[in-house]
Amino acid sequence: MVKRKICTIFLLGLLLFTTGLIAVIPIVKIANAGDITSYYDSSSYLSITTPIPEPEPPGPGPGPGPTVLETKPIINWYDFQTTRGTSKLNSQIDVNQKYKFCISIRSDQGWDDIEYIDIIAWFDNGDDSTTYNNSGNLGGNLNMFLRYENTTGTAKYLMLFPDDEVTKGSFTETDVTVPDDYPNSTECHNLTFSFIPGYQFRYAPGDGTWDNTTNTIDDIWSWNFKISVTDSGEDASEPSTVSISDEFGVNSYTEIVSAGMLTIQGFPGENATADSNITINTRSNVKYSLSIDVGTLSHKTHPTTNISNQTIWVRGGNLEKFTNFTDMEPIYLYGSSTNYVDADDNNTTKTTNNVDYRCNIPLAQLPGNYTARAYYYMRTQT
């Protein structure tokens, strides 16, 4: 379970005859993600070929026929890596970092026959029988669709889905020299597709024991992906598609990005409301709760004069009714001490802009400015 406490300062200005206010802008960040500890360079590829043994001299009768060309494209190898070349297949990645799919593909019918290379990825939500949601209505942080399009003579790298939750990176394509033991018409390309998962790209810890078997989907609570290569079938009887599948995980991430400035002004005996609602910006890629706690309000120039936090009331987030603080527990805007709300399906930041405060100022309270420390606490279920 990942826990992070965010402490900020806000101002409650409770005035009888004065008008001066002090404003403190609370912006404190604490993020949690796994560290990338290994850095390697893989800007080039190593190709190793094993020659085919020379055939035995033909005996009586007809000799061996010509080498038969493959009508389907062939995926020579694939990987999922950091920008430094560390493989992340069947292991967890960090949000807001660049990664790349690396693929080597051979086309015996000519590269112009390769029309599409599609990479679809989806969070399995604990069930490996799930498949990619083609309609995209499950949310941008739960699906991804990258495409290489080669139908017009000029190759394009596209991100068909999602919108703001993933950033499309660069694309490389290298025409690799065909080994001597393959027909001259064979073409081989090495390709990389890079992308950056957003801050709320769904947390996927795996099932605790990653299986490193290639072309296999068998670890629940992971991101599954499928690489498909579609040939037009120009030199074959019909179009054809070949594919491989595998998995990777995602580390948890939690952050309180910012909390807005707060001021309250009122007279003793008045139930005073804040000048305006404040906004809290948060990020989480896993179920979470968000609570607020407030200490005793102290007079700026008379520290022995204070106001109990039980006079402060708040509402916002999923808390619809004003609730006052106590000395015993915080107030939850999302979730509770035992329950958590689901992470957002969209965007890279959640904006809560309906947080409202009020204060029941006691009668005969000494005029002046009072301040207290507020604790915004975001806890995730992992």
C-alpha positions, -999 to 999 in steps of 0.1 A, spaced: 0 0 0 14 34 -10 9 62 14 18 99 10 9 128 32 6 163 17 8 193 40 -1 228 30 -9 261 47 -41 280 41 -55 312 56 -87 318 75 -90 356 79 -116 363 106 -121 400 109 -141 424 131 -127 458 122 -96 451 102 -93 444 65 -58 431 60 -54 395 48 -24 372 45 -24 347 16 -3 316 14 -4 296 -18 -2 259 -11 16 239 -38 34 208 -25 41 177 -45 50 141 -35 50 115 -61 55 78 -60 68 56 -88 93 29 -93 129 40 -101 146 32 -134 180 19 -122 196 5 -153 207 25 -183 218 9 -215 222 20 -251 206 1 -279 206 25 -308 218 -2 -331 208 -38 -335 229 -70 -336 220 -94 -363 233 -130 -363 227 -154 -391 235 -191 -394 242 -203 -429 221 -231 -443 243 -262 -450 251 -269 -486 227 -295 -500 240 -329 -508 247 -335 -545 215 -346 -562 212 -383 -569 192 -399 -597 160 -381 -606 151 -344 -604 172 -321 -581 158 -298 -554 134 -271 -566 137 -234 -560 134 -219 -525 97 -212 -518 88 -177 -507 67 -171 -477 33 -156 -485 28 -143 -450 50 -117 -433 72 -131 -406 79 -114 -372 116 -122 -366 116 -108 -330 101 -82 -308 107 -64 -275 93 -37 -252 121 -14 -239 131 17 -221 148 44 -243 181 30 -231 173 -5 -244 164 -23 -211 137 -48 -218 105 -43 -198 86 -74 -210 69 -90 -180 80 -62 -157 67 -29 -145 73 5 -160 69 41 -147 43 66 -158 55 98 -176 86 80 -190 93 71 -226 91 35 -238 93 18 -272 81 -13 -290 108 -28 -311 99 -52 -339 118 -69 -368 96 -80 -397 104 -99 -429 83 -98 -460 92 -123 -487 66 -107 -510 81 -72 -508 77 -45 -482 52 -26 -503 28 -55 -495 29 -46 -458 -1 -24 -452 -4 -22 -414 15 -29 -383 -9 -25 -354 0 -25 -317 -30 -27 -294 -26 -27 -256 -52 -30 -228 -54 -33 -190 -68 -68 -183 -84 -57 -150 -76 -91 -134 -89 -113 -163 -67 -124 -191 -97 -135 -212 -105 -98 -218 -96 -83 -252 -89 -49 -266 -120 -27 -265 -123 -15 -301 -149 11 -293 -126 29 -269 -154 36 -244 -135 19 -215 -114 51 -211 -82 64 -223 -61 51 -194 -72 16 -201 -66 12 -239 -39 21 -264 -38 17 -302 -6 25 -322 -4 20 -360 21 19 -388 3 27 -420 20 19 -453 -8 21 -479 2 52 -498 39 47 -503 48 70 -475 48 53 -441 30 70 -412 31 64 -374 -3 70 -359 -18 68 -324 -55 60 -329 -63 59 -292 -62 74 -266 -63 111 -268 -47 130 -239 -37 100 -217 -7 88 -238 18 109 -258 29 95 -291 67 96 -295 90 92 -324 92 64 -350 122 47 -367 123 23 -396 155 6 -408 158 -14 -440 180 -43 -429 203 -61 -453 189 -94 -464 211 -124 -456 225 -143 -485 206 -174 -477 173 -158 -483 159 -150 -518 168 -116 -532 132 -105 -531 130 -108 -493 129 -75 -474 135 -71 -437 128 -39 -416 135 -31 -380 110 -7 -365 105 11 -332 73 28 -319 78 51 -288 52 65 -265 49 81 -230 22 67 -207 4 95 -188 3 99 -150 -29 80 -147 -20 51 -170 -36 23 -151 -15 6 -123 -7 -30 -131 13 -50 -106 10 -84 -122 1 -115 -103 33 -116 -83 52 -141 -104 58 -128 -139 61 -155 -166 89 -146 -190 76 -170 -218 75 -150 -250 43 -146 -271 22 -155 -240 -5 -137 -220 -8 -155 -186 -2 -128 -159 -34 -112 -146 -34 -75 -134 -12 -66 -162 -12 -47 -195 -16 -71 -225 -5 -61 -259 -8 -76 -294 14 -68 -324 -3 -76 -358 12 -73 -393 -12 -72 -422 -1 -81 -457 -22 -69 -487 -20 -103 -504 -9 -88 -537 13 -119 -545 -9 -143 -526 -44 -157 -529 -58 -133 -502 -46 -108 -475 -30 -123 -444 -23 -112 -408 3 -126 -384 5 -115 -347 22 -121 -314 12 -111 -278 28 -104 -245 25 -83 -213 40 -56 -191 32 -40 -158 29 -4 -145 41 10 -112 16 30 -90 17 68 -90 0 92 -66 4 130 -64 -14 160 -50 -4 186 -76 -18 217 -61 -44 231 -37 -60 265 -42 -57 296 -19 -84 300 7 -97 331 26 -127 335 49 -139 368 63 -166 373 89 -178 388 122 -181 371 155 -212 351 157 -214 348 119 -214 316 98 -189 329 73 -183 312 39 -151 313 19 -148 339 -8 -149 311 -35 -145 274 -39 -109 261 -41 -95 236 -66 -75 205 -58 -55 188 -86 -45 152 -80 -32 123 -99 -36 86 -93 -35 55 -115 -50 32 -88 -79 33 -64 -75 60 -38 -89 81 -9 -85 118 -4 -89 134 31 -84 168 47 -76 176 83 -72 210 99 -55 220 132 -65 247 157 -67 282 143 -42 305 160 -43 344 162 -15 360 142 -3 383 170 -19 367 200 -8 330 198 -28 321 230 -60 332 213 -74 305 191 -105 290 175 -113 252 176 -111 234 143 -146 221 151 -159 255 139 -146 247 104 -169 230 79 -161 216 44 -177 199 15 -164 189 -20 -155 160 -42 -180 132 -33 -189 149 0 -221 167 -8 -230 181 27 -210 204 49 -192 184 76 -172 199 104 -138 187 116 -132 170 149 -102 163 170 -104 126 162 -104 121 124 -101 138 90 -129 145 66 -129 124 33 -137 141 0 -132 107 -18 -134 73 -3 -130 66 35 -106 51 59 -116 16 46 -129 23 11 -114 37 -21 -127 53 -52 -116 41 -86 -90 61 -105 -102 82 -134 -105 66 -168 -94 98 -186 -69 126 -186 -36 128 -167 -49 149 -138 -81 149 -118 -95 184 -110 -118 188 -80 -131 224 -81 -160 223 -58 -142 223 -24 -160 249 -2 -152 260 34 -171 279 61 -165 289 97 -189 294 126 -170 323 142 -176 322 180 -193 352 196 -169 377 213 -139 363 194 -109 386 193 -106 404 159 -76 396 137 -62 370 114 -62 334 123 -43 306 106 -41 268 108 -23 241 90 -43 218 67 -33 183 58 -44 169 24 -38 132 25 -41 110 -5 -38 72 1 -39 45 -26 -50 9 -25 -23 -13 -40 
